[in-house]
Amino acid sequence: MAGRLPISDNFMFGRVLCNEEVCRGFLERVLGIDVGGIAYLNREQVFQPAADARGVRLDVYAETGAGVVDVEMQANPHTAPGRRLRYYQAGIDSGLMDRGAAWRDLRDSYIIFACDFDWFGAGLPVYTFENLCREDPSVSAATGAVWKILNARAAGCAPTEGMRNLLEYLRKGAVAPGDRLVTAMDAEVSAANEDREWVGSVMTVRDLMEDVRLDAQEQGLAEGRAQGMAEGMAQGREEGRAELAARMAALAARLAEEDRAEDAFAAMADPSAAERLFRAYGI
């Protein structure tokens, strides 16, 4: 089928994991625990750690019996993965504590990044990070926060058949016979691809993001060429429009890198939304 979206597309991944049974099966396989009931399940949950801080948009956010979980499909190996995870953790934690709550009330949390690349370069199929004592790894700070990074390219080294099947599916779309979770995920992918209106809207967003990225590149080149002639250019309104266009191009490029197409639309349509994003990114 032309224009078929795979599970590795983050829009598709988010849609599939918003099926509660699929989400529960995915979490239990990756985390190796019983997550219990899912009380809340949302795609593109947004947290704002502080009033003027950069917001965190989570692909899939679930509140379960075992704690809260954020699941992300990562298509690109952005720099500083550890700091990225740290900021996601801060965003999640900021939404979990009411004023006056006791520290013991802070719920356990899990962040899962599903990647089709080896973000840390050690060849592991799964990287699990928890706060342990450097001097004695048997001592834990017991923060209740766990980060798991999946490396689909190392599926063959996965510790269990279930994880190997899951990583092979994320990597190649290959459905292992008899694997109920992967079969259910693939059924959701097929059903979503039959929704041609939805697929068309995703493709439109993808095209727009690519146009924004290319326009931003061209704008950057044009600014570089024009810099030497800046003193001779007319001042006033035209200069103000050019500056705004440059800022919008820079903002659009940043949003496109992070798959935040909805925020790009909002910025184009609403000057106040654009100003908030300018401040958040320091543009």
N, C-alpha and C positions, 0 to 999 in steps of 0.2 A: 504494500500500500504506500503510495507516494505521500511523503510528509508524515510518516509514522514516527511518533516520539518514543524513545526507549525509556526504561526505568531510570537511566542515569541522567535524564533531563530533570532539572530541579523542580520544574512545574509538575511534571509527571510524578516524580518521587513524592512530592508533597500531597498530591491528590491520592495516590495509592495508600500512603500511610495514614490518611485520615479515615480509612476504613478501620473501625475499632478492633476487629478481630485480627486483621493483618498487622496492625500496629502492635498489638499485644504479642503476637507471635514473633515479630521482628525484635522487639525489645527483649523478650525472654531469651531468644537465641543469642543476641549480641551480649547482653549483660550476664547471662547465666543464672538468673534469679527469677522467682515468681513475682511478677509485678502487681498481681492482684487486679482489682477493679480499676477501670479508667474513668475517673469522675469528670474529666474535662479534656477535650482534644481539639486543638485549633491549628490551622495553617496560618503562617505569617503573623504569629504573635509578636507584638511590639512592646519593648520595655525601654523606658527613658531613665537611666541611672540618676540624672540630675536635670534641672530645668533647662540649662543651656548645653547639656552634654550631648554627644553623639548617641543617637538611639540605636537599639539592637533589634533587628528584625529576624525572628527565628522561623526556619522553614516549617518545622512541625514541633509543637509544644504540647506535652501531655502531663496531666496530674494523675498519678497512679497511686496504688496502695503502697508501693515501695519508695515513692518520692516523685519529684518532678523531673521531666526528661525533655531535653532539646535534641532533635535529630536534624542534621544538616547534610545535604548533598553538596559536595564541593567539587566543582569542575576544574578549578584552576588552583595551582599551588601558590597562593598568595604568600608574601613574605611574613616573617615573624609569627608562625602558627601559635607558639606558646602565648604570646601577648594577645593574639586574637582570642584564644580560648579564655584567657584571664578576663578580658573585657566582657565576653559573653557571660561568664560566670557572675561578674559584677552586676550585669543587667538583670539576670535571673534572680539573684539574691535580693536585689533592690525591691523586687515585687513580692517577696515572700514574708517580709517582717513588718507587722503593724507597729505603730508607735507604742512603746511601752511593753512590747512582747519580750519574753525571756529568750536568751540565746539558745537554750535547749529546744525552743520551739522552731528553730530554723530547720526546715525539712531537708532530708537528703536530696541530692540532685545529681543528675547524670547528663553529660554532654557527649553526643555521638556524632562524629564527622565521618561520613561515608565518602571515600576518595577513590578515584581511578588512577592514583599515582602514589608514590612513596614519599610522603611529606618529610619524613625524617631520615630517609636514606639508609636504614639499617636492614632492610629486607624483611621485616616482620609483617605478617598478615594483619595483626592487631597490636596496637600500642595502647597500653593502659597506664594512666597517670593518676597517682594519688599522693598526698603529702606524707612523705616518710622522712624519718630522721636520717641525715647523711651519715652521722657517726654510728648509728645502729638501725639499719633498715627494719628491724623487727618492731621498732617503736613508731607508732603512727600518731599524727596530730589529731586524728579522728575528726576531720573537718566535715565529713559526710558528702564531700564532692568528689566525683569520679569522672575522668575524661577518657573517652575511648576513640581512637582514630583507626578506621578500617582502611586497609590498603588492598584493594581488589586485585592488584597486579601480582600479589603474593598468595593467591587463592590456594595454590598447590601446597603451601606450607601451613595451611590452617590447622589448628589443633584438633578439630572435630569434623566429621563428615558434614554436619549441618552448616557449620561456618564455611566450609569449602564450597558447598552448594550455593550458599547465599552470596559469597564473594564472586563466584563464577557467574551468577545471574547478574549481579551489579556490573560486572566487567563486560560480559558478552551477550547477556540476555538468554543464556543457556539454561533450560529447565531440566533439572535432574529428575529422572523418573521416580515417582513415589514420594517426592518431597512435598508435603502438603502446603507448607508455608510458601515456597517458591512458586508452586502451581497457583496458589491463590493470588500471589502478587502479579503473576503473569496474566491471570484472568482479569484483574483490575486494569492492567495496562491495555489489554485488548479492548475492554469495554470503553475505556477512556478514549482510545483511538477511534472508536466508532462514533464518538461525539465530535463530528467534524466541525461544528461551530466552535467548540472549545479549542480543538487543535488549531483551527484557523486563527483564533485570537492569540494563542501562544506564538504561532509563527509570525503574526503581525508585530507582537511585542519584540520578538527576536530581531526582526528586520529593523524596527525602529532603534533598538539598542545598537545595532551595528552601524546604522546611519549616524547616530549620535556620536559613536566612537570615531568614525571616519571624519565627521565634521569637526570634532574637537582636535583631531590631529592636524587637519588642514588649517584650522584657526591658529593653532600653535605655530605652524610654519609661517603663516601670514604675519603673525605678531613679531616673529623673529626678523623677517625681512623688513617690516615697517619700523622697527626700533630705531634704526639709524636716521630715519626721516622724521622722527617724532616731533622735533623742535619746529619743523616747518609746517606741520599739520594745523588745520584750523581748530580753534578751541571751542568750548561751549557745548551746545546740545549734541552735535554730531559726535564729539569726543565721549560724552556721557553714554550715548547709545552704543558706541564701539566698546567701551569698558564693560557695559552690562552684557553685551553679546559675548565678550571674552570670558566673563565670570560664569555665564550660563553654560558656555561650552566646557569650561573646566569642571563645573559641577556635574554636567551630564556625563562626562567621561568617568568621573569618580563613581557615580551611581551605576553606570553601565558595568563597570568592573565588578560591582558587588551584586549584580542582578536585581537592582532596585528600580525596575521600570516604572512601578506605580508612583514612586516618589519623583521620578523624572517628569511624569505626566502632571503631577500636582504642582511642581515648581513652575512648569511652563504656563499653567492655567491660573496660578494664584501667587501674586508677588509676595504676600506675607509668608507663604510656605517656602518660596525661594529664599527669602531673607533668613528664615530659620535654618535652612540647610547651608547657606553661605556661612553662617556663624558656626554651625556644627563642624564644618570642614575647614574653617579658617580661610575661606576664599574671599 
